[in-house]
Amino acid sequence: MVNKVILIGNVGMDPEVRTLEGGAKVARIRLATTERLFDRQANEAKEHTEWHTITLWRGLADVVDRFVRKGSQIYVEGRLRTREWMDKDNNKRYTTEILADTMNLLGRRSDNPASEGAPAYGGQQQGGYQQSGYQQPAAAPQPQPAASPSVPADDPDDLPF
């Protein structure tokens, strides 16, 4: 079975970040995703914005606390989680949220209000972060050419397939 959510959107308010008694950090953000549709009958474009609550733990929460602000554009991968709770009138309530496993900062640095001092990764203007904590993306190893016997250029057996 699969429980996977992938979102790209804009943060609607500054993150709420707390540190729990055990020292674990947790952050909650509201992310807006906008779907743009064209209604051919009315000959007009329509937009539908959906708001998502995203919860990030430990290393991801630390990154959000340092670099994400209202208006930041981010990419999030995670899973849906529904929790049950009681309100002040003792009514049973349900909340569905996304528990983030991966988060990437998108856009240019000048677009991100919290980007001052943000590190650049491999010359790019975005950073990828995984739930296991702050990780700088590793450079991909360069493949080494295989040693092959030399074949004359006019050899008819030297076919490109």
Salt bridges, closest charged atoms under 4 A:
ASP39 OD2 - LYS46 NZ 3.41
GLU47 OE2 - ARG36 NE 3.05
GLU50 OE1 - HIS48 NE2 3.06
ASP62 OD1 - LYS25 NZ 3.22
ASP62 OD2 - ARG66 NH1 3.65
ASP65 OD2 - LYS25 NZ 3.11
GLU77 OE1 - LYS4 NZ 2.81
GLU84 OE2 - LYS92 NZ 3.61
ASP87 OD2 - ARG93 NE 3.08
GLU97 OE1 - ARG28 NH2 3.36
GLU97 OE2 - ARG83 NE 2.96
ASP101 OD1 - ARG79 NH1 2.43
ASP111 OD1 - ARG108 NH2 3.35
